[in-house]
Amino acid sequence: MQGSQRSYPSTAYASDGCLWWQLKFKPGSKQPFGDEQKLAAWLAFNCELGDTITMRQLRVALGEEDRPNAAEHLNRRLRVLRQRDGWEIPSARDDGSLGHDEYRLDAKGWHPGSGKPRPKLETPSDSIRRQVFERDGRTCVVCGIAAGECYDDRPERRARVTLGHRVPGKRLHRGASVDELQTECARCNETVRDELPNPITLPEILPRIRKLPRADKRTLLNWLHAGERARSNLDLLYADIRRLSATEQIGMIDDLEKGAG
């Protein structure tokens, strides 16, 4: 494993003599040792402030010999360090000077071996969460997809909404207000969107725009000027209907079919 030949201080080792980021189980138990703790330990003992790190490096560091860590949401674990444990690790989403899949270590937070208990996770209250979701129509403010809808590029995957912060990278906390938060789908909420295909380019999208009727072009221009897609009452109603139970949705469909007939 990367870094295994280095000389580390005693605090880099768990009570069983294993480096924190190489542990499979919590010391003295059979519970798995989480990737968040492994990430924090590796960063704490292998990186200096100002260092640039890639997700590929982290996967190699937390993997086994010749087999990188393949956890699907390792980047989300890195985000938790920022939200919960006091780390400052900007990505390209926060700092345009960073490339795709790059992070910079600006400040270290809690980590195994620090001698301190891990900070408790204090997320916004259920009341605040509900208010934010209802205000945003349970629709991602970044990409516009509604909860439960399928992604165009991955129709087998349905969107799940979560809370995001209007200021990227700022820590979610119990006292966060409705105005500080926004609704994001789980994919847009990722710190690094390494599961997405390459972004579309202007030459690829221009022909589609030029084929639009004049009225659609005006609508699209208004959305771009406003910085968001205007949602009609029908859009909002559809989002609410999708929150009904399966039985209620069947009843709604039957009622609509009778009315349409």
Secondary structure as a PSIPRED ss2 file (coil, helix, strand):
# PSIPRED VFORMAT (PSIPRED V4.0)

   1 M C   1.000  0.000  0.000
   2 Q C   1.000  0.000  0.000
   3 G C   1.000  0.000  0.000
   4 S C   1.000  0.000  0.000
   5 Q C   1.000  0.000  0.000
   6 R C   1.000  0.000  0.000
   7 S C   1.000  0.000  0.000
   8 Y C   1.000  0.000  0.000
   9 P C   1.000  0.000  0.000
  10 S H   0.000  1.000  0.000
  11 T H   0.000  1.000  0.000
  12 A H   0.000  1.000  0.000
  13 Y E   0.000  0.000  1.000
  14 A C   1.000  0.000  0.000
  15 S C   1.000  0.000  0.000
  16 D C   1.000  0.000  0.000
  17 G C   1.000  0.000  0.000
  18 C C   1.000  0.000  0.000
  19 L E   0.000  0.000  1.000
  20 W H   0.000  1.000  0.000
  21 W H   0.000  1.000  0.000
  22 Q H   0.000  1.000  0.000
  23 L C   1.000  0.000  0.000
  24 K C   1.000  0.000  0.000
  25 F E   0.000  0.000  1.000
  26 K C   1.000  0.000  0.000
  27 P C   1.000  0.000  0.000
  28 G C   1.000  0.000  0.000
  29 S C   1.000  0.000  0.000
  30 K C   1.000  0.000  0.000
  31 Q C   1.000  0.000  0.000
  32 P E   0.000  0.000  1.000
  33 F C   1.000  0.000  0.000
  34 G C   1.000  0.000  0.000
  35 D H   0.000  1.000  0.000
  36 E H   0.000  1.000  0.000
  37 Q H   0.000  1.000  0.000
  38 K H   0.000  1.000  0.000
  39 L H   0.000  1.000  0.000
  40 A H   0.000  1.000  0.000
  41 A H   0.000  1.000  0.000
  42 W H   0.000  1.000  0.000
  43 L H   0.000  1.000  0.000
  44 A H   0.000  1.000  0.000
  45 F H   0.000  1.000  0.000
  46 N H   0.000  1.000  0.000
  47 C C   1.000  0.000  0.000
  48 E C   1.000  0.000  0.000
  49 L C   1.000  0.000  0.000
  50 G C   1.000  0.000  0.000
  51 D C   1.000  0.000  0.000
  52 T E   0.000  0.000  1.000
  53 I E   0.000  0.000  1.000
  54 T E   0.000  0.000  1.000
  55 M H   0.000  1.000  0.000
  56 R H   0.000  1.000  0.000
  57 Q H   0.000  1.000  0.000
  58 L H   0.000  1.000  0.000
  59 R H   0.000  1.000  0.000
  60 V H   0.000  1.000  0.000
  61 A H   0.000  1.000  0.000
  62 L C   1.000  0.000  0.000
  63 G C   1.000  0.000  0.000
  64 E E   0.000  0.000  1.000
  65 E C   1.000  0.000  0.000
  66 D C   1.000  0.000  0.000
  67 R E   0.000  0.000  1.000
  68 P C   1.000  0.000  0.000
  69 N C   1.000  0.000  0.000
  70 A C   1.000  0.000  0.000
  71 A C   1.000  0.000  0.000
  72 E C   1.000  0.000  0.000
  73 H C   1.000  0.000  0.000
  74 L H   0.000  1.000  0.000
  75 N H   0.000  1.000  0.000
  76 R H   0.000  1.000  0.000
  77 R H   0.000  1.000  0.000
  78 L H   0.000  1.000  0.000
  79 R H   0.000  1.000  0.000
  80 V H   0.000  1.000  0.000
  81 L H   0.000  1.000  0.000
  82 R H   0.000  1.000  0.000
  83 Q H   0.000  1.000  0.000
  84 R H   0.000  1.000  0.000
  85 D C   1.000  0.000  0.000
  86 G C   1.000  0.000  0.000
  87 W C   1.000  0.000  0.000
  88 E E   0.000  0.000  1.000
  89 I C   1.000  0.000  0.000
  90 P C   1.000  0.000  0.000
  91 S E   0.000  0.000  1.000
  92 A C   1.000  0.000  0.000
  93 R C   1.000  0.000  0.000
  94 D C   1.000  0.000  0.000
  95 D C   1.000  0.000  0.000
  96 G C   1.000  0.000  0.000
  97 S C   1.000  0.000  0.000
  98 L C   1.000  0.000  0.000
  99 G C   1.000  0.000  0.000
 100 H C   1.000  0.000  0.000
 101 D C   1.000  0.000  0.000
 102 E E   0.000  0.000  1.000
 103 Y E   0.000  0.000  1.000
 104 R E   0.000  0.000  1.000
 105 L C   1.000  0.000  0.000
 106 D C   1.000  0.000  0.000
 107 A E   0.000  0.000  1.000
 108 K C   1.000  0.000  0.000
 109 G C   1.000  0.000  0.000
 110 W C   1.000  0.000  0.000
 111 H C   1.000  0.000  0.000
 112 P C   1.000  0.000  0.000
 113 G C   1.000  0.000  0.000
 114 S C   1.000  0.000  0.000
 115 G C   1.000  0.000  0.000
 116 K C   1.000  0.000  0.000
 117 P C   1.000  0.000  0.000
 118 R C   1.000  0.000  0.000
 119 P C   1.000  0.000  0.000
 120 K C   1.000  0.000  0.000
 121 L C   1.000  0.000  0.000
 122 E C   1.000  0.000  0.000
 123 T C   1.000  0.000  0.000
 124 P C   1.000  0.000  0.000
 125 S C   1.000  0.000  0.000
 126 D H   0.000  1.000  0.000
 127 S H   0.000  1.000  0.000
 128 I H   0.000  1.000  0.000
 129 R H   0.000  1.000  0.000
 130 R H   0.000  1.000  0.000
 131 Q H   0.000  1.000  0.000
 132 V H   0.000  1.000  0.000
 133 F H   0.000  1.000  0.000
 134 E H   0.000  1.000  0.000
 135 R H   0.000  1.000  0.000
 136 D C   1.000  0.000  0.000
 137 G C   1.000  0.000  0.000
 138 R C   1.000  0.000  0.000
 139 T E   0.000  0.000  1.000
 140 C C   1.000  0.000  0.000
 141 V C   1.000  0.000  0.000
 142 V C   1.000  0.000  0.000
 143 C C   1.000  0.000  0.000
 144 G C   1.000  0.000  0.000
 145 I C   1.000  0.000  0.000
 146 A E   0.000  0.000  1.000
 147 A C   1.000  0.000  0.000
 148 G C   1.000  0.000  0.000
 149 E C   1.000  0.000  0.000
 150 C E   0.000  0.000  1.000
 151 Y C   1.000  0.000  0.000
 152 D C   1.000  0.000  0.000
 153 D C   1.000  0.000  0.000
 154 R C   1.000  0.000  0.000
 155 P C   1.000  0.000  0.000
 156 E C   1.000  0.000  0.000
 157 R C   1.000  0.000  0.000
 158 R E   0.000  0.000  1.000
 159 A C   1.000  0.000  0.000
 160 R C   1.000  0.000  0.000
 161 V E   0.000  0.000  1.000
 162 T E   0.000  0.000  1.000
 163 L E   0.000  0.000  1.000
 164 G E   0.000  0.000  1.000
 165 H E   0.000  0.000  1.000
 166 R C   1.000  0.000  0.000
 167 V C   1.000  0.000  0.000
 168 P C   1.000  0.000  0.000
 169 G C   1.000  0.000  0.000
 170 K C   1.000  0.000  0.000
 171 R C   1.000  0.000  0.000
 172 L C   1.000  0.000  0.000
 173 H C   1.000  0.000  0.000
 174 R C   1.000  0.000  0.000
 175 G C   1.000  0.000  0.000
 176 A C   1.000  0.000  0.000
 177 S C   1.000  0.000  0.000
 178 V H   0.000  1.000  0.000
 179 D H   0.000  1.000  0.000
 180 E H   0.000  1.000  0.000
 181 L E   0.000  0.000  1.000
 182 Q E   0.000  0.000  1.000
 183 T E   0.000  0.000  1.000
 184 E E   0.000  0.000  1.000
 185 C E   0.000  0.000  1.000
 186 A C   1.000  0.000  0.000
 187 R C   1.000  0.000  0.000
 188 C C   1.000  0.000  0.000
 189 N C   1.000  0.000  0.000
 190 E C   1.000  0.000  0.000
 191 T C   1.000  0.000  0.000
 192 V C   1.000  0.000  0.000
 193 R C   1.000  0.000  0.000
 194 D C   1.000  0.000  0.000
 195 E C   1.000  0.000  0.000
 196 L C   1.000  0.000  0.000
 197 P C   1.000  0.000  0.000
 198 N C   1.000  0.000  0.000
 199 P C   1.000  0.000  0.000
 200 I C   1.000  0.000  0.000
 201 T C   1.000  0.000  0.000
 202 L H   0.000  1.000  0.000
 203 P H   0.000  1.000  0.000
 204 E H   0.000  1.000  0.000
 205 I H   0.000  1.000  0.000
 206 L H   0.000  1.000  0.000
 207 P H   0.000  1.000  0.000
 208 R H   0.000  1.000  0.000
 209 I H   0.000  1.000  0.000
 210 R H   0.000  1.000  0.000
 211 K C   1.000  0.000  0.000
 212 L C   1.000  0.000  0.000
 213 P C   1.000  0.000  0.000
 214 R H   0.000  1.000  0.000
 215 A H   0.000  1.000  0.000
 216 D H   0.000  1.000  0.000
 217 K H   0.000  1.000  0.000
 218 R H   0.000  1.000  0.000
 219 T H   0.000  1.000  0.000
 220 L H   0.000  1.000  0.000
 221 L H   0.000  1.000  0.000
 222 N H   0.000  1.000  0.000
 223 W H   0.000  1.000  0.000
 224 L H   0.000  1.000  0.000
 225 H H   0.000  1.000  0.000
 226 A H   0.000  1.000  0.000
 227 G C   1.000  0.000  0.000
 228 E C   1.000  0.000  0.000
 229 R C   1.000  0.000  0.000
 230 A C   1.000  0.000  0.000
 231 R C   1.000  0.000  0.000
 232 S C   1.000  0.000  0.000
 233 N H   0.000  1.000  0.000
 234 L H   0.000  1.000  0.000
 235 D H   0.000  1.000  0.000
 236 L H   0.000  1.000  0.000
 237 L H   0.000  1.000  0.000
 238 Y H   0.000  1.000  0.000
 239 A H   0.000  1.000  0.000
 240 D H   0.000  1.000  0.000
 241 I H   0.000  1.000  0.000
 242 R C   1.000  0.000  0.000
 243 R C   1.000  0.000  0.000
 244 L C   1.000  0.000  0.000
 245 S C   1.000  0.000  0.000
 246 A H   0.000  1.000  0.000
 247 T H   0.000  1.000  0.000
 248 E H   0.000  1.000  0.000
 249 Q H   0.000  1.000  0.000
 250 I H   0.000  1.000  0.000
 251 G H   0.000  1.000  0.000
 252 M H   0.000  1.000  0.000
 253 I H   0.000  1.000  0.000
 254 D H   0.000  1.000  0.000
 255 D H   0.000  1.000  0.000
 256 L H   0.000  1.000  0.000
 257 E H   0.000  1.000  0.000
 258 K H   0.000  1.000  0.000
 259 G H   0.000  1.000  0.000
 260 A H   0.000  1.000  0.000
 261 G C   1.000  0.000  0.000
